[in-house]
Amino acid sequence: MNIVRILISAVSLLILVSCANVRGPVPASLSAYTSPEDVGVYLETTKRGEACLTNILGLVATGDASIDAAKKAGNITRIASVESTQAKVLGYYARFCTVVIGD
């Protein structure tokens, strides 16, 4: 009887904490999309930097998805555009990335 209570409690806890989310629309079971955020400067360049963060079960979030981190990753000094990508899986895992393109 105690094992059944423990299993029910564990499953209930997993259902309640499955709230991994990042910026974007209302959480869906499975989603992946890109959002452009134009900075307004046009540069002909191929440099690209990306910085990401992840969220697991809504309990553990790690990473740095700032524009500065993406600039450093791509060795960029002048920003031409900024995009963000998001991916979510069943509310258990979410990933958010900032992509900077520039010179």
N, C-alpha and C positions, 0 to 999 in steps of 0.2 A: 504494500500500500504506500509506503514511504517513497519507493522508487517512482511510482506513478505521479505522486505530488511533485517530486523533484523534476521529472520530465516535463510536466505541465508548466511548472514555474519557469524552467529554462526556455521552453518554446514561447511562452508569453513574454518573457524578457526580450528575446530576440525579435519578436514582432513589434514590441514597443520601441525598441531602440533602433530600428531599421529606418533611420531618418537621414541618411547621408545625402547632403544637398550642397550645391554650389550655386553661384549666381545664375539666374535664368528663369525660365517659366516654371510653372508648378511641376513638381517631380512626377515623372512618368515611370512606368516599369522599365523601359529601356529607351534612352535617347542619346543622340550625339549630334552636335551642331556647332556651327561657327558664326560668330557675330562680328562684323567689321565695325570698327570705331575710327573713322577717318580723322586724322589730325589736321589735315588741310595743307600740308606741305608736299610738293611733288618732287621726288628725287629719282633719278634713274640709278637704281642700285640692285644688287642681288644679295646684300647682307641680310641675314635673318637670325634673330635670337628668340629663344623660347624658354619660358620659366613656368613651372607647373606646381600645383598643390593637389593633394589627394585627401579624401575624407572617407573613413571606413566606419560603417555602422553609426555614423553621427557621433561617435565617441572619440576617434583619433583623427586629427587633421595635421598633416605635415607638409612642408614645402614652402616655397616663396614664389608667388605668381605676380610679383610686382613688375612694373615697367622697368625699373632700375635693374632688377635681376635679369630680365630678358635682354636689356641693352648690354650688360656685361657679358652674357652668354654669347652674344653675336658680335662683340667688339664694335658696338655702334655708338656714335657720338651725336648724330643728327637723325631724328625720327621722321620717317615719311608716313608711316601708318601703324596702327595698333589693331590687332584682332584678338578675339578671345575664342577659345574652343572649350566646349563642355561635353562631358560624357557621364551618364548615370546608368547604373545597373540595379534595378529592383530596390532602390533605396538603401542598398547595402554598401555600395561603392560609388564614389563620385570623384571626377577629376576635372580640374579647371586649369587651363593654360593661357598665358598671355604671350602673344606672338608680336614681336616688334620688327618692322622692316625699315631699314634706313641706310645711312652712310657712315 
